[in-house]
Amino acid sequence: MLNRRSSIAVTALLAIMGPAFSQAPTGKVTVITSFSKDVTDPIKKAFEAANPGLTLEVQNRNTNAGVKFVEETKSNNQSDLFWASAPDAFEVLKDKKLLQAYKLKAQGIPEKVGAYPINDKDGYYFGFAASGYGIMWNERYAKANKLPEPKEWQDLAKPAFHDHVSIASPGRSGTTHLTIETILQGEGWDKGWATIKAMAGNFNHVAERSFGVPDAVNSGQVGVGIVIDFFAFSAQGAGFPVKFNYPSVTTVVPANVAIVANAPNKAGAEAFVEFLISPKGQEVLLDPKIRRLPVNPAIYAKAPKDFPNPFTDKRFQGMMVFNVDKSGDRTAIVDTLFDQTISFQLADLKAITKQLHELDGKLAKKANPKAKALGDEARALIGAMPVSEAQAAEKDLASAFTGKDAKTRRAEYEQKWAAFAKENYAKAKAKVEEALKAAN
């Protein structure tokens, strides 16, 4: 009788304790991310230490490739999490019902960073770090090449920076896409593209991945990079002689994490989300190899001296409000326009820009109205775009990049836009050469 009672007691105790034990997830958690190993390795180590039963498997893809992968594998999904900087990528996944809603347990997170919501209002993705976009430069390189401190986007269009600037292709880097979109939204479509092309005329190269830009600046291959802020902060933490400025036209938005719909290890995915936003996870962001801006204001008490704080720094309060819907709707269009008018025609654009710098030098010494007018015409031809902002918002054009016959239609637009730029650059070159003759 005693044994039976003991057995009943043990069974009852296990029934009570069972749910507690079941809350500790185990197994492999697979994350699709655009972040480099410098970011993922310290977080992986800290997460696994805090969750002994879990192992984080990191699959690195650029943002666009990551979105495509999640979409293509939805019928047999093996991914638990999507983890990247670009908020518009998460909106795309949310709209396609490829994310799982979740109710966050973490406390102490404000509603906004700057003017931007930290978390998705419907609970499909969550900000874990804040990100701003701007200009990184190597102080030693700048001194050796007599480069002034770059503070605004327009500074990078000045003659002193010719062949000294690097950027990643927005089609391969979600953070660069956000930078380009920020300029377009902040300055307007026409003026924004003119600014981007004026800078592009001074580009040394267009990198394939976002981290190729800070690597080039750190090593002194180029002097200046257009980057997300944490690339500069982590380089500083590693001892590189670099600095960073936020231009007046920029924005701050959250980098995010989301649980993929039908995640194989949903409990493990939830544990990773909670860890990232917990005080322990937020503190990892201050690691010298990472140096991202936490979304928990309390963590800044442990930050290095002079570390930016988006919750107290007035610079962040005045930054523009980024329109994620507008960016998401025209992502492929903007990225394709950049490649067809800049990336693939960089040599011609650089050559014309160098001639324009020469012309400006001559006009600074001796005024010549005719030569100036020709130079202005050349700049207008360079800055012109084959698509207006209204056309970029049309559903028919968007379908050329996402519809069933997208491959064929996209190729047609690529050829058309490349031809437009090539013709305009040729006309601009003729104008500049005529202006140089007139200025002599």
C-alpha positions as a Markdown table, in Angstrom:
| # | Residue | x | y | z |
|---|---|---|---|---|
| 1 | Met | 0.0 | 0.0 | 0.0 |
| 2 | Leu | 2.9 | 2.3 | 0.9 |
| 3 | Asn | 4.6 | 1.6 | -2.4 |
| 4 | Arg | 1.4 | 2.4 | -4.3 |
| 5 | Arg | 1.0 | 5.7 | -2.4 |
| 6 | Ser | 4.6 | 6.5 | -3.1 |
| 7 | Ser | 4.1 | 5.7 | -6.8 |
| 8 | Ile | 1.1 | 8.0 | -6.9 |
| 9 | Ala | 3.0 | 10.8 | -5.2 |
| 10 | Val | 5.9 | 10.5 | -7.6 |
| 11 | Thr | 3.5 | 10.5 | -10.6 |
| 12 | Ala | 1.7 | 13.6 | -9.3 |
| 13 | Leu | 5.0 | 15.4 | -8.6 |
| 14 | Leu | 6.2 | 14.6 | -12.2 |
| 15 | Ala | 2.9 | 15.9 | -13.5 |
| 16 | Ile | 3.4 | 19.1 | -11.7 |
| 17 | Met | 7.1 | 19.5 | -12.7 |
| 18 | Gly | 6.7 | 18.2 | -16.2 |
| 19 | Pro | 5.6 | 21.5 | -17.8 |
| 20 | Ala | 8.6 | 23.3 | -16.2 |
| 21 | Phe | 11.0 | 20.8 | -17.7 |
| 22 | Ser | 9.3 | 21.0 | -21.1 |
| 23 | Gln | 9.9 | 24.8 | -21.2 |
| 24 | Ala | 13.6 | 24.3 | -21.7 |
| 25 | Pro | 14.0 | 23.9 | -25.5 |
| 26 | Thr | 16.7 | 21.7 | -27.0 |
| 27 | Gly | 18.2 | 20.8 | -30.4 |
| 28 | Lys | 19.4 | 22.8 | -33.4 |
| 29 | Val | 18.2 | 26.3 | -34.1 |
| 30 | Thr | 18.9 | 27.4 | -37.7 |
| 31 | Val | 19.2 | 31.1 | -38.5 |
| 32 | Ile | 19.4 | 32.7 | -42.0 |
| 33 | Thr | 21.4 | 35.9 | -41.6 |
| 34 | Ser | 23.3 | 38.5 | -43.6 |
| 35 | Phe | 25.6 | 39.3 | -40.6 |
| 36 | Ser | 29.2 | 38.4 | -40.8 |
| 37 | Lys | 31.0 | 36.0 | -38.4 |
| 38 | Asp | 32.3 | 38.9 | -36.4 |
| 39 | Val | 28.7 | 39.6 | -35.4 |
| 40 | Thr | 27.3 | 36.0 | -35.2 |
| 41 | Asp | 30.2 | 34.2 | -33.5 |
| 42 | Pro | 30.1 | 36.1 | -30.2 |
| 43 | Ile | 26.3 | 36.0 | -30.1 |
| 44 | Lys | 26.2 | 32.3 | -30.9 |
| 45 | Lys | 28.7 | 31.6 | -28.1 |
| 46 | Ala | 26.7 | 33.6 | -25.5 |
| 47 | Phe | 23.4 | 32.1 | -26.6 |
| 48 | Glu | 24.6 | 28.6 | -26.4 |
| 49 | Ala | 26.2 | 29.3 | -23.0 |
| 50 | Ala | 22.8 | 30.7 | -21.7 |
| 51 | Asn | 20.9 | 27.8 | -23.3 |
| 52 | Pro | 22.9 | 24.6 | -22.8 |
| 53 | Gly | 20.4 | 22.4 | -24.7 |
| 54 | Leu | 20.5 | 24.5 | -27.8 |
| 55 | Thr | 22.9 | 24.8 | -30.7 |
| 56 | Leu | 22.8 | 27.7 | -33.1 |
| 57 | Glu | 23.4 | 26.9 | -36.8 |
| 58 | Val | 24.3 | 30.0 | -38.8 |
| 59 | Gln | 23.6 | 30.1 | -42.5 |
| 60 | Asn | 25.0 | 33.3 | -44.1 |
| 61 | Arg | 23.3 | 34.9 | -47.1 |
| 62 | Asn | 23.0 | 38.5 | -48.2 |
| 63 | Thr | 19.6 | 39.9 | -47.4 |
| 64 | Asn | 18.0 | 39.6 | -50.8 |
| 65 | Ala | 19.3 | 36.0 | -51.2 |
| 66 | Gly | 18.0 | 35.2 | -47.7 |
| 67 | Val | 14.5 | 36.4 | -48.4 |
| 68 | Lys | 14.5 | 34.4 | -51.7 |
| 69 | Phe | 15.7 | 31.3 | -49.8 |
| 70 | Val | 13.0 | 31.5 | -47.2 |
| 71 | Glu | 10.4 | 31.9 | -49.9 |
| 72 | Glu | 11.7 | 29.1 | -52.1 |
| 73 | Thr | 11.9 | 26.6 | -49.2 |
| 74 | Lys | 8.6 | 27.4 | -47.6 |
| 75 | Ser | 7.0 | 24.0 | -48.6 |
| 76 | Asn | 9.7 | 22.2 | -46.7 |
| 77 | Asn | 11.1 | 24.8 | -44.4 |
| 78 | Gln | 14.2 | 23.9 | -42.4 |
| 79 | Ser | 14.9 | 27.5 | -41.1 |
| 80 | Asp | 13.9 | 28.7 | -37.7 |
| 81 | Leu | 14.9 | 32.4 | -37.8 |
| 82 | Phe | 15.6 | 35.3 | -40.2 |
| 83 | Trp | 18.1 | 37.8 | -38.8 |
| 84 | Ala | 19.1 | 41.0 | -40.7 |
| 85 | Ser | 19.3 | 44.8 | -40.7 |
| 86 | Ala | 16.9 | 45.8 | -43.4 |
| 87 | Pro | 13.3 | 46.3 | -42.1 |
| 88 | Asp | 11.8 | 46.2 | -45.5 |
| 89 | Ala | 13.0 | 42.6 | -46.0 |
| 90 | Phe | 11.0 | 41.6 | -43.0 |
| 91 | Glu | 7.9 | 43.4 | -44.4 |
| 92 | Val | 8.3 | 41.4 | -47.6 |
| 93 | Leu | 8.4 | 38.2 | -45.6 |
| 94 | Lys | 5.5 | 39.2 | -43.5 |
| 95 | Asp | 3.4 | 40.1 | -46.5 |
| 96 | Lys | 4.1 | 36.7 | -48.0 |
| 97 | Lys | 3.0 | 35.0 | -44.7 |
| 98 | Leu | 6.5 | 33.6 | -44.2 |
| 99 | Leu | 6.9 | 34.7 | -40.6 |
| 100 | Gln | 5.4 | 33.5 | -37.4 |
| 101 | Ala | 3.8 | 36.0 | -35.0 |
| 102 | Tyr | 5.2 | 35.9 | -31.4 |
| 103 | Lys | 4.4 | 37.8 | -28.2 |
| 104 | Leu | 7.7 | 39.1 | -26.8 |
| 105 | Lys | 8.3 | 38.6 | -23.1 |
| 106 | Ala | 11.4 | 40.9 | -22.8 |
| 107 | Gln | 10.9 | 44.1 | -20.8 |
| 108 | Gly | 12.4 | 47.6 | -20.9 |
| 109 | Ile | 12.3 | 48.2 | -24.6 |
| 110 | Pro | 10.9 | 51.6 | -25.8 |
| 111 | Glu | 8.3 | 51.8 | -28.6 |
| 112 | Lys | 10.7 | 53.8 | -30.9 |
| 113 | Val | 14.3 | 54.5 | -31.6 |
| 114 | Gly | 14.5 | 58.0 | -33.1 |
| 115 | Ala | 11.2 | 58.3 | -34.9 |
| 116 | Tyr | 11.0 | 54.6 | -36.0 |
| 117 | Pro | 9.1 | 51.8 | -34.2 |
| 118 | Ile | 11.4 | 49.2 | -32.7 |
| 119 | Asn | 9.1 | 46.2 | -33.1 |
| 120 | Asp | 6.5 | 45.2 | -35.7 |
| 121 | Lys | 3.1 | 46.3 | -34.4 |
| 122 | Asp | 1.7 | 42.8 | -35.3 |
| 123 | Gly | 4.5 | 40.9 | -33.6 |
| 124 | Tyr | 6.1 | 39.3 | -36.6 |
| 125 | Tyr | 9.6 | 40.8 | -36.2 |
| 126 | Phe | 11.5 | 42.5 | -33.4 |
| 127 | Gly | 14.3 | 45.1 | -33.3 |
| 128 | Phe | 17.4 | 44.0 | -31.4 |
| 129 | Ala | 19.8 | 46.8 | -32.4 |
| 130 | Ala | 19.6 | 50.2 | -33.8 |
| 131 | Ser | 21.4 | 51.1 | -37.0 |
| 132 | Gly | 22.3 | 54.4 | -38.7 |
| 133 | Tyr | 23.8 | 55.0 | -42.1 |
| 134 | Gly | 26.7 | 57.3 | -43.0 |
| 135 | Ile | 30.3 | 57.9 | -43.9 |
| 136 | Met | 33.4 | 56.0 | -42.5 |
| 137 | Trp | 36.9 | 57.1 | -43.3 |
| 138 | Asn | 40.5 | 56.1 | -42.5 |
| 139 | Glu | 42.3 | 59.0 | -40.7 |
| 140 | Arg | 45.8 | 57.9 | -41.9 |
| 141 | Tyr | 44.7 | 57.5 | -45.4 |
| 142 | Ala | 42.9 | 60.9 | -45.3 |
| 143 | Lys | 46.0 | 62.6 | -44.0 |
| 144 | Ala | 48.3 | 61.0 | -46.6 |
| 145 | Asn | 45.9 | 62.0 | -49.4 |
| 146 | Lys | 45.0 | 65.4 | -48.0 |
| 147 | Leu | 41.3 | 64.5 | -47.8 |
| 148 | Pro | 39.0 | 66.8 | -45.7 |
| 149 | Glu | 36.7 | 65.3 | -43.1 |
| 150 | Pro | 33.5 | 64.1 | -45.0 |
| 151 | Lys | 30.4 | 65.2 | -43.1 |
| 152 | Glu | 27.6 | 65.2 | -45.8 |
| 153 | Trp | 26.8 | 63.0 | -48.8 |
| 154 | Gln | 27.6 | 66.0 | -51.1 |
| 155 | Asp | 31.1 | 66.1 | -49.7 |
| 156 | Leu | 31.9 | 62.8 | -51.3 |
| 157 | Ala | 31.1 | 64.4 | -54.7 |
| 158 | Lys | 34.0 | 66.9 | -54.3 |
| 159 | Pro | 37.1 | 66.7 | -56.5 |
| 160 | Ala | 39.3 | 65.8 | -53.5 |
| 161 | Phe | 37.5 | 62.4 | -53.1 |
| 162 | His | 37.9 | 61.2 | -56.7 |
| 163 | Asp | 38.8 | 57.5 | -56.7 |
| 164 | His | 38.8 | 57.4 | -52.8 |
| 165 | Val | 35.3 | 56.2 | -52.0 |
| 166 | Ser | 33.8 | 52.7 | -51.8 |
| 167 | Ile | 30.2 | 51.4 | -51.6 |
| 168 | Ala | 28.5 | 48.0 | -51.8 |
| 169 | Ser | 26.0 | 47.2 | -54.5 |
| 170 | Pro | 22.5 | 47.7 | -53.0 |
| 171 | Gly | 21.3 | 44.7 | -54.9 |
| 172 | Arg | 23.7 | 42.6 | -52.8 |
| 173 | Ser | 23.6 | 44.5 | -49.6 |
| 174 | Gly | 20.4 | 45.2 | -47.7 |
| 175 | Thr | 22.1 | 47.9 | -45.6 |
| 176 | Thr | 23.4 | 49.7 | -48.7 |
| 177 | His | 19.9 | 49.5 | -50.2 |
| 178 | Leu | 18.6 | 51.3 | -47.1 |
| 179 | Thr | 21.3 | 54.0 | -47.5 |
| 180 | Ile | 20.4 | 54.6 | -51.1 |
| 181 | Glu | 16.7 | 54.7 | -50.1 |
| 182 | Thr | 17.4 | 57.1 | -47.3 |
| 183 | Ile | 19.0 | 59.5 | -49.7 |
| 184 | Leu | 16.1 | 59.2 | -52.2 |
| 185 | Gln | 13.5 | 59.7 | -49.5 |
| 186 | Gly | 15.4 | 62.4 | -47.7 |
| 187 | Glu | 16.3 | 64.5 | -50.8 |
| 188 | Gly | 13.5 | 63.4 | -53.1 |
| 189 | Trp | 13.8 | 61.1 | -56.1 |
| 190 | Asp | 15.4 | 63.4 | -58.7 |
| 191 | Lys | 17.7 | 65.3 | -56.4 |
| 192 | Gly | 18.6 | 62.1 | -54.5 |
| 193 | Trp | 19.7 | 60.3 | -57.7 |
| 194 | Ala | 21.7 | 63.3 | -58.7 |
| 195 | Thr | 23.5 | 63.3 | -55.4 |
| 196 | Ile | 24.1 | 59.5 | -55.6 |
| 197 | Lys | 25.5 | 59.8 | -59.1 |
| 198 | Ala | 27.7 | 62.7 | -58.2 |
| 199 | Met | 29.2 | 60.6 | -55.4 |
| 200 | Ala | 29.4 | 57.6 | -57.7 |
| 201 | Gly | 31.7 | 59.6 | -60.1 |
| 202 | Asn | 34.2 | 59.5 | -57.3 |
| 203 | Phe | 33.8 | 55.8 | -56.5 |
| 204 | Asn | 36.9 | 53.6 | -56.5 |
| 205 | His | 34.8 | 50.5 | -56.8 |
| 206 | Val | 31.4 | 48.9 | -56.0 |
| 207 | Ala | 31.8 | 46.0 | -53.7 |
| 208 | Glu | 29.8 | 42.8 | -53.9 |
| 209 | Arg | 29.1 | 42.5 | -50.1 |
| 210 | Ser | 28.6 | 45.2 | -47.5 |
| 211 | Phe | 31.5 | 44.1 | -45.3 |
| 212 | Gly | 33.9 | 44.5 | -48.3 |
| 213 | Val | 33.6 | 48.2 | -47.9 |
| 214 | Pro | 34.8 | 48.6 | -44.2 |
| 215 | Asp | 37.5 | 45.9 | -44.9 |
| 216 | Ala | 38.8 | 48.2 | -47.7 |
| 217 | Val | 38.8 | 51.3 | -45.5 |
| 218 | Asn | 40.4 | 49.5 | -42.6 |
| 219 | Ser | 43.2 | 48.2 | -44.7 |
| 220 | Gly | 43.7 | 51.5 | -46.5 |
| 221 | Gln | 42.8 | 50.3 | -49.9 |
| 222 | Val | 40.4 | 53.2 | -50.1 |
| 223 | Gly | 39.9 | 56.2 | -47.8 |
| 224 | Val | 36.2 | 56.4 | -47.4 |
| 225 | Gly | 33.3 | 54.0 | -47.2 |
| 226 | Ile | 29.5 | 54.5 | -47.3 |
| 227 | Val | 28.4 | 52.1 | -44.6 |
| 228 | Ile | 26.1 | 51.2 | -41.7 |
| 229 | Asp | 27.4 | 52.6 | -38.4 |
| 230 | Phe | 28.5 | 49.5 | -36.6 |
| 231 | Phe | 31.1 | 48.7 | -39.3 |
| 232 | Ala | 33.0 | 51.8 | -38.2 |
| 233 | Phe | 32.4 | 51.3 | -34.5 |
| 234 | Ser | 33.6 | 47.7 | -34.5 |
| 235 | Ala | 36.7 | 48.7 | -36.6 |
| 236 | Gln | 37.4 | 51.3 | -33.9 |
| 237 | Gly | 37.0 | 48.7 | -31.2 |
| 238 | Ala | 39.6 | 46.6 | -33.1 |
| 239 | Gly | 42.0 | 49.5 | -33.2 |
| 240 | Phe | 41.7 | 50.7 | -36.8 |
| 241 | Pro | 42.3 | 54.4 | -37.3 |
| 242 | Val | 38.8 | 55.1 | -38.5 |
| 243 | Lys | 36.0 | 57.6 | -37.8 |
| 244 | Phe | 32.3 | 57.9 | -38.7 |
| 245 | Asn | 29.8 | 60.7 | -39.4 |
| 246 | Tyr | 26.1 | 60.6 | -39.7 |
| 247 | Pro | 25.1 | 63.0 | -42.5 |
| 248 | Ser | 22.2 | 65.4 | -41.9 |
| 249 | Val | 20.1 | 63.4 | -44.4 |
| 250 | Thr | 20.1 | 59.9 | -42.8 |
| 251 | Thr | 17.9 | 57.7 | -40.6 |
| 252 | Val | 18.1 | 55.3 | -37.7 |
| 253 | Val | 16.1 | 52.0 | -37.9 |
| 254 | Pro | 16.2 | 48.7 | -36.0 |
| 255 | Ala | 18.0 | 45.7 | -37.2 |
| 256 | Asn | 15.6 | 42.8 | -36.7 |
| 257 | Val | 15.0 | 39.1 | -35.9 |
| 258 | Ala | 11.9 | 37.0 | -36.8 |
| 259 | Ile | 10.7 | 33.5 | -36.4 |
| 260 | Val | 10.1 | 31.8 | -39.8 |
| 261 | Ala | 6.6 | 30.3 | -40.3 |
| 262 | Asn | 6.5 | 26.6 | -39.6 |
| 263 | Ala | 9.9 | 26.7 | -37.9 |
| 264 | Pro | 11.2 | 23.2 | -37.1 |
| 265 | Asn | 12.4 | 24.3 | -33.7 |
| 266 | Lys | 9.8 | 27.0 | -32.8 |
| 267 | Ala | 10.7 | 26.8 | -29.0 |
| 268 | Gly | 14.4 | 27.2 | -29.8 |
| 269 | Ala | 13.7 | 30.1 | -32.1 |
| 270 | Glu | 11.6 | 31.8 | -29.4 |
| 271 | Ala | 14.5 | 31.3 | -27.0 |
| 272 | Phe | 16.9 | 33.0 | -29.4 |
| 273 | Val | 14.6 | 36.0 | -29.9 |
| 274 | Glu | 14.3 | 36.4 | -26.1 |
| 275 | Phe | 18.0 | 36.1 | -25.6 |
| 276 | Leu | 18.9 | 38.7 | -28.2 |
| 277 | Ile | 16.6 | 41.3 | -26.5 |
| 278 | Ser | 17.4 | 40.2 | -22.9 |
| 279 | Pro | 19.9 | 42.3 | -20.9 |
| 280 | Lys | 22.5 | 39.5 | -21.3 |
| 281 | Gly | 22.0 | 39.4 | -25.1 |
| 282 | Gln | 22.0 | 43.2 | -25.4 |
| 283 | Glu | 25.3 | 43.5 | -23.6 |
| 284 | Val | 26.9 | 41.2 | -26.2 |
| 285 | Leu | 26.3 | 44.0 | -28.7 |
| 286 | Leu | 28.9 | 46.1 | -26.9 |
| 287 | Asp | 31.6 | 43.5 | -27.8 |
| 288 | Pro | 34.4 | 45.3 | -29.7 |
| 289 | Lys | 33.9 | 43.0 | -32.7 |
| 290 | Ile | 30.2 | 43.9 | -32.9 |
| 291 | Arg | 29.6 | 47.4 | -31.5 |
| 292 | Arg | 25.9 | 47.7 | -32.4 |
| 293 | Leu | 23.5 | 50.1 | -30.7 |
| 294 | Pro | 21.3 | 48.2 | -28.2 |
| 295 | Val | 17.5 | 48.8 | -28.1 |
| 296 | Asn | 17.5 | 48.6 | -24.3 |
| 297 | Pro | 18.4 | 52.1 | -23.0 |
| 298 | Ala | 19.7 | 50.7 | -19.8 |
| 299 | Ile | 22.6 | 48.9 | -21.5 |
| 300 | Tyr | 24.3 | 52.2 | -22.5 |
| 301 | Ala | 25.5 | 52.6 | -18.9 |
| 302 | Lys | 28.0 | 49.8 | -19.7 |
| 303 | Ala | 28.9 | 51.2 | -23.2 |
| 304 | Pro | 32.4 | 52.6 | -24.0 |
| 305 | Lys | 33.1 | 56.3 | -23.7 |
| 306 | Asp | 31.7 | 58.4 | -26.6 |
| 307 | Phe | 29.6 | 55.4 | -27.8 |
| 308 | Pro | 26.5 | 56.8 | -29.6 |
| 309 | Asn | 23.2 | 56.6 | -27.7 |
| 310 | Pro | 20.1 | 57.0 | -30.0 |
| 311 | Phe | 17.9 | 57.5 | -27.0 |
| 312 | Thr | 19.7 | 60.5 | -25.6 |
| 313 | Asp | 21.7 | 61.9 | -28.6 |
| 314 | Lys | 19.9 | 64.8 | -30.2 |
| 315 | Arg | 21.3 | 63.8 | -33.6 |
| 316 | Phe | 19.1 | 60.8 | -33.7 |
| 317 | Gln | 16.0 | 62.7 | -32.7 |
| 318 | Gly | 16.2 | 64.9 | -35.8 |
| 319 | Met | 16.8 | 62.1 | -38.3 |
| 320 | Met | 14.2 | 61.5 | -41.1 |
| 321 | Val | 11.4 | 59.0 | -40.7 |
| 322 | Phe | 12.2 | 56.1 | -43.0 |
| 323 | Asn | 9.2 | 54.8 | -45.1 |
| 324 | Val | 9.6 | 51.1 | -45.0 |
| 325 | Asp | 6.6 | 50.4 | -47.3 |
| 326 | Lys | 7.9 | 52.7 | -50.0 |
| 327 | Ser | 11.3 | 51.1 | -49.8 |
| 328 | Gly | 9.9 | 47.6 | -49.9 |
| 329 | Asp | 7.6 | 48.2 | -52.9 |
| 330 | Arg | 10.4 | 49.5 | -55.1 |
| 331 | Thr | 13.5 | 47.6 | -53.8 |
| 332 | Ala | 14.2 | 45.6 | -57.0 |
| 333 | Ile | 13.6 | 48.7 | -59.1 |
| 334 | Val | 16.0 | 50.9 | -57.1 |
| 335 | Asp | 18.7 | 48.3 | -56.9 |
| 336 | Thr | 18.4 | 47.6 | -60.7 |
| 337 | Leu | 18.6 | 51.3 | -61.5 |
| 338 | Phe | 21.7 | 51.6 | -59.4 |
| 339 | Asp | 23.4 | 48.7 | -61.1 |
| 340 | Gln | 22.4 | 49.6 | -64.7 |
| 341 | Thr | 23.3 | 53.3 | -64.4 |
| 342 | Ile | 26.2 | 53.2 | -61.9 |
| 343 | Ser | 27.7 | 49.8 | -61.1 |
| 344 | Phe | 28.0 | 48.5 | -64.7 |
| 345 | Gln | 28.9 | 51.9 | -66.1 |
| 346 | Leu | 31.3 | 53.1 | -63.4 |
| 347 | Ala | 34.4 | 53.6 | -65.7 |
| 348 | Asp | 32.5 | 56.0 | -68.0 |
| 349 | Leu | 30.9 | 57.8 | -65.1 |
| 350 | Lys | 34.3 | 58.2 | -63.3 |
| 351 | Ala | 35.9 | 59.5 | -66.5 |
| 352 | Ile | 33.3 | 62.2 | -67.1 |
| 353 | Thr | 33.3 | 63.2 | -63.4 |
| 354 | Lys | 37.1 | 63.7 | -63.5 |
| 355 | Gln | 36.7 | 66.0 | -66.5 |
| 356 | Leu | 34.0 | 67.9 | -64.6 |
| 357 | His | 36.4 | 68.4 | -61.7 |
| 358 | Glu | 38.9 | 69.7 | -64.2 |
| 359 | Leu | 36.4 | 72.1 | -65.6 |
| 360 | Asp | 35.4 | 73.3 | -62.1 |
| 361 | Gly | 39.1 | 74.0 | -61.4 |
| 362 | Lys | 39.4 | 76.1 | -64.6 |
| 363 | Leu | 36.2 | 78.0 | -63.8 |
| 364 | Ala | 37.4 | 78.8 | -60.3 |
| 365 | Lys | 40.4 | 80.6 | -61.7 |
| 366 | Lys | 38.5 | 82.3 | -64.6 |
| 367 | Ala | 34.8 | 82.7 | -65.1 |
| 368 | Asn | 33.3 | 81.5 | -68.4 |
| 369 | Pro | 29.5 | 81.6 | -68.6 |
| 370 | Lys | 29.4 | 79.4 | -71.7 |
| 371 | Ala | 31.7 | 76.7 | -70.2 |
| 372 | Lys | 29.7 | 76.8 | -67.0 |
| 373 | Ala | 26.4 | 76.4 | -68.8 |
| 374 | Leu | 27.8 | 73.4 | -70.7 |
| 375 | Gly | 29.0 | 71.9 | -67.5 |
| 376 | Asp | 25.6 | 72.3 | -65.9 |
| 377 | Glu | 24.0 | 70.6 | -68.9 |
| 378 | Ala | 26.4 | 67.7 | -68.5 |
| 379 | Arg | 25.5 | 67.3 | -64.9 |
| 380 | Ala | 21.8 | 67.3 | -65.7 |
| 381 | Leu | 22.4 | 64.5 | -68.3 |
| 382 | Ile | 24.4 | 62.5 | -65.8 |
| 383 | Gly | 21.8 | 62.9 | -63.0 |
| 384 | Ala | 18.8 | 62.1 | -65.2 |
| 385 | Met | 17.0 | 58.8 | -64.6 |
| 386 | Pro | 15.0 | 56.6 | -67.1 |
| 387 | Val | 12.3 | 56.2 | -64.5 |
| 388 | Ser | 10.4 | 58.8 | -62.5 |
| 389 | Glu | 9.3 | 58.2 | -58.9 |
| 390 | Ala | 5.7 | 57.9 | -60.0 |
| 391 | Gln | 6.7 | 55.2 | -62.5 |
| 392 | Ala | 8.7 | 53.4 | -59.9 |
| 393 | Ala | 5.6 | 53.1 | -57.8 |
| 394 | Glu | 3.4 | 51.6 | -60.6 |
| 395 | Lys | 2.3 | 48.0 | -60.0 |
| 396 | Asp | 3.0 | 47.1 | -63.7 |
| 397 | Leu | 6.7 | 48.0 | -63.4 |
| 398 | Ala | 6.9 | 46.2 | -60.0 |
| 399 | Ser | 5.4 | 43.1 | -61.6 |
| 400 | Ala | 8.3 | 43.1 | -64.2 |
| 401 | Phe | 10.6 | 42.1 | -61.3 |
| 402 | Thr | 8.3 | 39.8 | -59.3 |
| 403 | Gly | 5.7 | 38.3 | -61.7 |
| 404 | Lys | 5.6 | 35.0 | -63.5 |
| 405 | Asp | 7.4 | 36.4 | -66.6 |
| 406 | Ala | 9.8 | 38.5 | -64.5 |
| 407 | Lys | 13.0 | 37.1 | -65.9 |
| 408 | Thr | 12.2 | 38.2 | -69.4 |
| 409 | Arg | 10.6 | 41.5 | -68.6 |
| 410 | Arg | 13.4 | 42.4 | -66.1 |
| 411 | Ala | 16.0 | 41.8 | -68.8 |
| 412 | Glu | 14.2 | 44.2 | -71.1 |
| 413 | Tyr | 14.2 | 46.9 | -68.5 |
| 414 | Glu | 17.8 | 46.3 | -67.6 |
| 415 | Gln | 18.8 | 46.8 | -71.3 |
| 416 | Lys | 16.6 | 49.8 | -71.7 |
| 417 | Trp | 17.9 | 51.6 | -68.5 |
| 418 | Ala | 21.5 | 50.7 | -69.4 |
| 419 | Ala | 21.1 | 52.2 | -72.9 |
| 420 | Phe | 19.5 | 55.3 | -71.4 |
| 421 | Ala | 22.5 | 55.9 | -69.1 |
| 422 | Lys | 25.1 | 55.0 | -71.8 |
| 423 | Glu | 23.5 | 57.5 | -74.2 |
| 424 | Asn | 23.3 | 60.3 | -71.6 |
| 425 | Tyr | 26.8 | 59.8 | -70.4 |
| 426 | Ala | 28.1 | 60.0 | -74.0 |
| 427 | Lys | 26.2 | 63.3 | -74.5 |
| 428 | Ala | 27.5 | 64.6 | -71.1 |
| 429 | Lys | 31.1 | 63.7 | -72.2 |
| 430 | Ala | 30.7 | 65.7 | -75.4 |
| 431 | Lys | 29.3 | 68.7 | -73.4 |
| 432 | Val | 32.2 | 68.6 | -70.9 |
| 433 | Glu | 34.8 | 68.4 | -73.6 |
| 434 | Glu | 33.2 | 71.4 | -75.4 |
| 435 | Ala | 33.2 | 73.2 | -72.1 |
| 436 | Leu | 36.9 | 72.5 | -71.4 |
| 437 | Lys | 37.8 | 73.9 | -74.9 |
| 438 | Ala | 35.7 | 77.0 | -74.2 |
| 439 | Ala | 37.4 | 77.5 | -70.8 |
| 440 | Asn | 40.9 | 77.4 | -72.1 |
